[in-house]
Amino acid sequence: MALLRRLRDQNRQPPMSEASSDSGDDGRTYSRSELLRGALLTINGIAAGMRNTG
């Protein structure tokens, strides 16, 4: 859920404002391409797991 929140917030906030967020993150800022890649890998992993479990 945090990954999707960060991806959505990327469109609403300047990149450096994420570091001042009080959501308990480690303060690292991620580029939009890094966040999108993480989201796509997560979705593909879930889909592969569902395919293999029948």
C-alpha positions as CSV (number, residue, x, y, z in Angstrom):
1,M,0.0,0.0,0.0
2,A,2.8,2.4,0.8
3,L,4.2,1.8,-2.7
4,L,1.0,2.8,-4.4
5,R,0.7,5.8,-2.0
6,R,4.1,7.0,-3.0
7,L,3.4,6.6,-6.7
8,R,0.1,8.6,-6.4
9,D,1.8,11.3,-4.3
10,Q,4.6,11.6,-6.9
11,N,2.0,13.4,-9.2
12,R,0.8,15.8,-6.4
13,Q,4.1,16.9,-4.7
14,P,7.5,18.1,-5.7
15,P,10.1,15.2,-5.4
16,M,11.9,16.6,-2.4
17,S,8.8,17.2,-0.2
18,E,8.6,13.4,0.3
19,A,11.6,13.6,2.7
20,S,9.7,15.9,5.1
21,S,6.7,13.5,5.2
22,D,5.8,12.2,8.7
23,S,4.4,8.9,7.4
24,G,7.2,6.9,9.1
25,D,9.3,6.4,5.9
26,D,13.1,6.4,6.0
27,G,13.2,9.7,4.2
28,R,14.6,8.4,0.9
29,T,13.0,9.9,-2.3
30,Y,12.4,7.6,-5.2
31,S,12.0,8.6,-8.8
32,R,8.7,7.9,-10.6
33,S,10.4,5.2,-12.7
34,E,11.7,3.4,-9.6
35,L,8.2,3.5,-8.0
36,L,6.5,2.3,-11.2
37,R,9.0,-0.5,-11.6
38,G,8.4,-1.6,-8.0
39,A,4.6,-1.5,-8.5
40,L,4.7,-3.5,-11.8
41,L,7.0,-6.1,-10.3
42,T,4.7,-6.5,-7.4
43,I,1.6,-6.9,-9.5
44,N,3.4,-9.4,-11.9
45,G,4.6,-11.4,-8.9
46,I,1.1,-11.6,-7.5
47,A,-0.3,-12.6,-10.9
48,A,2.3,-15.3,-11.3
49,G,1.6,-16.7,-7.8
50,M,-2.1,-16.8,-8.6
51,R,-1.5,-18.6,-11.9
52,N,0.7,-21.2,-10.2
53,T,-1.7,-22.0,-7.4
54,G,-4.7,-22.9,-9.6
